Amino acid sequence: MNTLLLALVSGAVIGLALGALGGGGSVLAVPVLIYLLGSTPVAATTASLAVVAVTSAVALVAHARGGQVRWRTGLLFGAAGIGPAMLGGAVAGRLPAAVLTAAFALVAALAAVRMLRPGRVPAEERPVRPGRAAAAGAGLGAVTGALGVGGGFLAVPALVGLLGLRMRAAVGTSLLVITVNSLAALVMRAGTVPGPDWAVVAPFAGAAVLGAWDGGRLAAKVPGAALQRVFAVMLLAVAAFMLADAVV
């Protein structure tokens, strides 16, 4: 299978996971870019940021039309993450490849555990506390900038558990936060770290966007809990492989 075809197929699978799960699927983008498409860890995290930014922005439009985006909360959350995201993007280019791979593996494992043990959902939305929103947004921005992940698996629980949003509103609002953080990290990385092969990344991102639409239809046919468990187990296996690769 040539590189272009592999990029299209793997991008479609990533998009399918994103659309079906509503968040967390982009965690697979980095290992796919490294181990299947031959990117370095730094280039892979940069490419992942581009994929995450595009797919999140596209998905955001649909959620906004449905009235499931809390713009004020999302912009506050996202604004607090811009600085840390840019700092994380700058630091990523200075980290050894093994350290970056190991850090990503640990975050992927955290994502898998979070999916296997979902938090409780509040009965009704509570007033948002600006201090909590800023602190949570800063932490998410740092992770997004350094590791190239969208952070939906962290943003959604934070928006639900810390800020009191209902699940559907949290998913829609998290897309706004992820888009802002990803773009901020990309701006900081521009010209400061080795860029990815855009001839491969562009079709990968395009296939991911198309796959995300099909993922939404898949979610309507298959129980979400079952999809989430299967994905979480697969993600744990990927995290273990990446961690072993980093330390050997």
URQUI-V519201 format. One line per field, one symbol per residue. ss: DSSP state (~ for helix, > for strand, _ for the rest). A space follows every 50 residues. Layout:
ss: ???
This chain:
ss: __~~~~~~~~~~~~~~~~~~~_____~~~~~~~~~_____~~~~~~~~~~ ~~~~~~~~~~~~~~~_____~~~~~~~~~~~~~~~~~~~~~~____~~~~ ~~~~~~~~~~~~~~~~_____________~~~~~~~~~~~~~~~~~~___ _~~~~~~~~~~~____~~~~~~~~~~~~~~~~~~~~~~~________~~~ ~~~~~~~~~~~~~~~~~~~~~__~~~~~~~~~~~~~~~~~~~~~~~~_
